[in-house]
Amino acid sequence: MHSDLIQQLRAREQNGLLRRRQTLEGPQTSHISMAGQKFLSFCSNDYLGLANHPALIAAACEGAQQYGVGASASHLISGHCLAHQVLEEKLADFVGFPKALLFSNGYMANIGIVTALLGRGDAVFADKLNHASLNDAALLSRAKLIRYPHLDLSVLAQRLAASKAKRKLVMSDAVFSMDGDIAPVAELLALCEQYDAWLLLDDAHGFGVLGKQGQGILFSDDCFNFNSPNIIYMATLGKAAGVQGAFVAAQPAVIETLIQFARSYIYTTATPALLSHSLLKSLELIAQETWRRDQLAQLIIKLKHELQSLRWKLSPSTTPIQPLIIGDSKMALKISEALRAQGILVPSIRPPTVPQGSARLRISLSALHCEEDIVRLTTALIGLSKSSDLLI
Ligand SMILES: *Cc1c(COP(=O)(O)O)cnc(C)c1O
C-alpha cells in the first residue's frame, strides 16, 4: 500500500503539482518572516490587514480573561457564550438579515448548510468554479449535484427548468476564490425566485471588502441590498475579518433548521469565545475604517497599470484577488520560485485547484501593502518575463 502512495506522490511531483507548506515565524502581515528571512507577501487573504491589528490582539487577550481559552463544549450543550450570541446578532444586523449563525469555519458552514437543507430527491446547482467546500457539501448531502459552466446562467436556467427535484438550491461563490470575478447576483436571484430555489452565496472573499462599510456582495454597487427570503448568505471570518470562523445569515426558519440539523454545527466544539470577542472589534474596524477598502482600490489600479504590457495577463478582476494567468503548471511554479528568490511570495495555483492549462500566480492584495510593494512585485515580474531561463 505504501509503494502505491509513493508512486502517486511521485507522479504529482513530476507534473509540477506537489504542494509544500511554508512555516511562518511571526504574524500574518504584508511582510512575513520564514526561516529567518523576510519576505514581501502577496499570499494571504488578510485583505484589510486586520489579522495582526493591535486592537484585535488586545480584544483577544480581553476575551481570554473574560471567557478563558477553550469553549470546551458544543453550542447545543454548554459552549454557546455571550460573545457568540452578541456577535451573531451584530452580524445579522450588519448584513441585513433577520438571523445569523456562527460556524467554526467556512468549510464546515458550507457542509452544514447544504446537508441540513437538502437530501435525496433534492438538487444542487453549482457554478463549475465554486470553492471545493461547496462541492464537498453537495456530495455529502446526497442531493443531485448539477454543475453549470462558469457564470453561464442560460445553462443554469435550462437545468433549473428541467429539474423535478423537491427542494432546489443554487450555490455560487460571490467572489470566485481563484479568479477574483464576481457572481451576477441579481440574475442568479431572479432565476432562483422564478424556479423556487434557494440561492446560497459564499461571500468568503467579499465580506469586509465589498460594500461601503464592508457588508459584502449584497451591498456592492450593482447589488444594492436585495432583500429576498430565497437568499442564504454565508461569509467567512478568517479572511478580511482577520480572525477565524464563518457565519450564515438567512430567514429564521433556515437558521433554526441549521441549529437542529446541521451536523457540522452540532457535533463539534464551539470556537473559543475569545475569537467572537475579537470579531466584535473586527466588525467595528471593518465598518469604520473605510480607508482600508480605498487603499485596496488604489493598489488594484496600480497593479493593473504596471502590468498592462506584460506577456502574462491579469484576469479581469476588480477585487483584491488578482490572478496572473501563466497556463503551464511547471512554468507557474518556476516563476513563483524565482520571485521567492527575490524575497517576494506569490503562490502558484495549479490544477486540480484550477482547470487544466490555467495555472496562475494568485496575487492577493492587502490594505497593508503600499504602492512601493506593488512596484517591487511588478518590476520583478517584468524582469522575469524577459529572462531567457523562463522561455520554453
Ligand atoms: C476560504 C473559503 C472557504 C472556507 O472558509 P474557511 O473559513 O477557511 O474554512 C469557503 N468558501 C470560499 C469561497 C473560500 O474562499
PDBQT file of the ligand as one rigid body, heavy atoms in Angstrom, charges set to zero:
ROOT
HETATM    1  C1  LIG A 401     -11.761  30.070   2.209  1.00  0.00    +0.000 C 
HETATM    2  C2  LIG A 401     -13.048  29.708   1.631  1.00  0.00    +0.000 A 
HETATM    3  C3  LIG A 401     -13.934  28.863   2.296  1.00  0.00    +0.000 A 
HETATM    4  C4  LIG A 401     -13.544  28.142   3.552  1.00  0.00    +0.000 C 
HETATM    5  O1  LIG A 401     -13.517  29.006   4.636  1.00  0.00    +0.000 OA
HETATM    6  P1  LIG A 401     -12.631  28.631   5.897  1.00  0.00    +0.000 P 
HETATM    7  O2  LIG A 401     -13.140  29.509   6.968  1.00  0.00    +0.000 OA
HETATM    8  O3  LIG A 401     -11.219  28.919   5.512  1.00  0.00    +0.000 OA
HETATM    9  O4  LIG A 401     -12.844  27.181   6.176  1.00  0.00    +0.000 OA
HETATM   10  C5  LIG A 401     -15.180  28.656   1.758  1.00  0.00    +0.000 A 
HETATM   11  N1  LIG A 401     -15.536  29.227   0.580  1.00  0.00    +0.000 NA
HETATM   12  C6  LIG A 401     -14.692  30.014  -0.099  1.00  0.00    +0.000 A 
HETATM   13  C7  LIG A 401     -15.140  30.625  -1.389  1.00  0.00    +0.000 C 
HETATM   14  C8  LIG A 401     -13.415  30.272   0.393  1.00  0.00    +0.000 A 
HETATM   15  O5  LIG A 401     -12.572  31.023  -0.289  1.00  0.00    +0.000 OA
ENDROOT
TORSDOF 0
